[in-house]
Amino acid sequence: MKEFSNYWNAISFAFIKYGKLTRKMKDIPYVIHPIRITTILHAAGFNEFDHEDLLIAALCHDILEDTETQLKEIEDDFGKNVGEIVVELTKPKGTKGRKKDEWLEKFVNSSK
């Protein structure tokens, strides 16, 4: 039976890295957002057996944008594939207007 240690380690990693960050509503810890994303993915049929890298990347998807964490740390802890997915999900700085549209276009055409 496959172990899920990387997935559970990613949950812990997310709690540590997002730390005391909060959502726009200041009383909600930011880590709730990526956990909700993984809940949605689970409901859509993604699971730790077949989609562990995707679920880990979902947990880490805002870490590069919102914390001082470097890509190398994510790749060292969870592998290059997870790192690549996180990069694809990371919005460039200043994603207003045209830049956001470019990011969305890149995202739509990224790996599936």
Summary of the structure (lengths in Angstrom):
residues: 112
radius of gyration: 14.1
end to end distance: 26.3
largest distance: 47.2
contacts: 287
relative contact order: 0.13
helix: 61%
strand: 2%
